[in-house]
Amino acid sequence: MRQPLSQVLAGLGALDVLVLGAGQAGLTAAVAAAQQGARVLVLEKLGHPGGSTAMSSGLTAYAGTDEQAAEGIEDSVESLRADILATGGNANDETLVDVYCREQLTTYRWLKDLGVEYGHIHAASGQSVPRSHATDPSRMIDTLARRAEELGVRIVYGVRGFQLMQDGDGSVVGVLVENGGSLVEVQAAAVVIATGGFSRNPDLLAKFVPQMAHAIHGGSPGSEGDGLLMAWKAGADFRDTPFVKGTFGIYPDDPRENGTGILAVYKGAIAVDFRGRRFVDESLPYKAIGDACLALPEHLAWQVFDQQTMDKDDPEVHIYWFSGRLATGLLQTAGTLEELADLIGVPADELRRTVDAYNAAVRGEREDEFGRTSLSGTGERPTELCRAPYYAHLSGASVLATYCGITVDPRTRVLDVYGEPIDGLFAAGEVTGGFHGAGYVTGTSVGKSGVFGRLAGLAAAAHAGVRA
Ligand SMILES: Cc1cc2nc3c(=O)[nH]c(=O)nc-3n(C[C@H](O)[C@H](O)[C@H](O)COP(=O)(O)OP(=O)(O)OC[C@H]3O[C@@H](n4cnc5c(N)ncnc54)[C@H](O)[C@@H]3O)c2cc1C
C-alpha cells in the first residue's frame, strides 16, 4: 500500500541513505544499500518507477556472460574496454571505464540473482562483438522495486527532490523535497542522486546542447535535469555536454511513436533523404547517423527496406520489432519500390537508381558510395533490397538520453569544480558524465545505471557507517 511521505518518515527514524529517482540507477542503489543493512528511502517525482529505463530497449552491454557463451560468442573485458574508449574518442574518464569493466560481470550476476532475466544477444553500435543483452526493462524495474521493498526500502512516489541541504562545512545532510505543494526537509547521512538526464528540459537543452536544436526530444517526462541542477547549486562540476547526440530512427511528432523508433538500418535497410538519395554509411553508430540526418535540410530521412529485413522482425527488442511498427501504421508498405516512392513522396526514378547502385555494391560489382561493408559494424553482410513488399519508415534523430552530467569519481562520489568530493553526496546513472566520452556504445547507458547504481548504494551505505 502506498503511504504518504509524512507517515513513511515518521515510521522510518534516522535515515542512512536517501535516493532520488526510481529508475534503474536509483533502485539498484537502494537494493545494494539495503542489502548492507542501511535504512533507505527512495523518492520518485512521478507516480510510478522506471524513468527512461522502463522506456528503453533494455539492451545492456556485458562481456563474458552465460548468454554469450550459449550463443557461441567469444568476448573479453579487454575488447569491451577498447570499444568503449574507441567509440568515446578516448575522451572518456578512463577510471570510470575501468570501474565499469571491473564490475560489469559482478553486477550482471547480482541482477540475475535478484531475478532480472536476459534473453538473446544482439549486435549494436560500437560493439566489435555482439554484447547487447536484451531484457524486458519494465519487468526489470518491477523486479528491482519489489526486491527493494522486500529488503525494507520505502519508495514514495509523487515527491520531487528540490534542493540539497548542506551544513556549514558543505556536507550534504539531506534534501528539501516538494510534496503536495509544500517543501519538506528529509535528513539522511548520505544522498544518492539518480534522477536521470535532461532530455525533456528544452531550456537546458537549448543552453547546453545547442547542437541538438533540430532533434526530437525523447526520454521519460521525469528527465528534466533536476538532479543535475541540484548538484550544480551545491558546487558540483559537470562535463561532456558537447557530446550529447540524437538517436536515429524515431518517427517525428506522432502520438503512436513510443519513443524507441526502429533501427531497420542494422538489419538491412538503407537511409534515404527526401530526394531518394542515400546520405550516410548506415552501419555507423546510430548517433552518427543521427548527426548526418540532422544535417539534411528537413532533418528527417526514410529507412527503406524489403521483406528480407522484415523477416528479421524481433518482438523482444523494440527497435527491431518491425511488425509492431507496421501494426501502428507508422511503417509504410507497398508492392513495388516505385509504389513505395509515390506513397512517401520521394522521386521514384531517383529511389530506383539509389537501390540499384546499392544492390550492385552489395553484389560486389562496385564500391559502396558511402563505404558500407556491414550491417552494424560487426561484420554481418548487407543484403540486396529486392524482395517485395517494400517498407519505409520516416525517421528523425531524438535526444533519448543525455550522456553528460555531474562529475563523479570511481567511488560515485560527486566532485566539486576543484575535483574534491562533496561530503555525503553520491550520483549514478544518466545524471553523471565522464563515462561515455564523445560517443555511446549501445547498452552502456542501462549498463552504467546498473553498475554505478549498485556501487553508489554500497558507497552511500558505507558513508553512513553501515557495514554488512
Ligand atoms: C527510448 C529509449 C531507448 C533506450 N534504449 C537503451 C538501450 O537499449 N540501452 C541503453 O544502454 N540505454 C538505452 N537508453 C538510455 C537508458 O535507458 C537511460 O540512460 C538509463 O536507463 C537511465 O537510467 P537512470 O536510472 O539513470 O535514469 P531513469 O531511468 O531516467 O530514472 C530517473 C528517475 O528519476 C526521477 N526523477 C527525476 N527528477 C527527480 C527529482 N527531482 N526527484 C525525484 N525523482 C526524480 C525520474 O522521474 C525517473 O523515474 C534508452 C533511452 C530511451 C528513452
The ligand as an ORCA input file, in Angstrom:
! r2SCAN-3c Opt
* xyz 0 1
  C      13.552      5.065    -25.940
  C      14.848      4.818    -25.233
  C      15.585      3.681    -25.535
  C      16.802      3.458    -24.871
  N      17.429      2.268    -25.088
  C      18.570      1.992    -24.407
  C      19.171      0.714    -24.510
  O      18.655     -0.199    -25.135
  N      20.350      0.531    -23.862
  C      20.949      1.504    -23.104
  O      22.016      1.275    -22.563
  N      20.348      2.704    -22.951
  C      19.167      2.961    -23.544
  N      18.529      4.149    -23.335
  C      19.074      5.065    -22.308
  C      18.838      4.464    -20.916
  O      17.554      3.875    -20.856
  C      18.950      5.502    -19.811
  O      20.075      6.321    -19.986
  C      19.072      4.825    -18.428
  O      18.121      3.785    -18.300
  C      18.892      5.870    -17.341
  O      18.737      5.232    -16.083
  P      18.677      6.139    -14.781
  O      18.242      5.256    -13.671
  O      19.913      6.906    -14.639
  O      17.538      7.202    -15.104
  P      15.916      6.992    -15.311
  O      15.680      5.565    -15.634
  O      15.516      8.025    -16.245
  O      15.391      7.235    -13.847
  C      15.454      8.502    -13.244
  C      14.244      8.673    -12.355
  O      14.424      9.832    -11.555
  C      13.182     10.519    -11.446
  N      13.422     11.905    -11.075
  C      13.856     12.928    -11.870
  N      13.977     14.059    -11.161
  C      13.623     13.755     -9.883
  C      13.542     14.508     -8.688
  N      13.818     15.831     -8.647
  N      13.142     13.896     -7.550
  C      12.819     12.557     -7.561
  N      12.865     11.793     -8.682
  C      13.272     12.388     -9.825
  C      12.585     10.354    -12.825
  O      11.196     10.578    -12.815
  C      12.967      8.901    -13.143
  O      11.970      7.996    -12.700
  C      17.307      4.402    -23.937
  C      16.551      5.533    -23.626
  C      15.314      5.728    -24.244
  C      14.496      6.914    -23.860
*
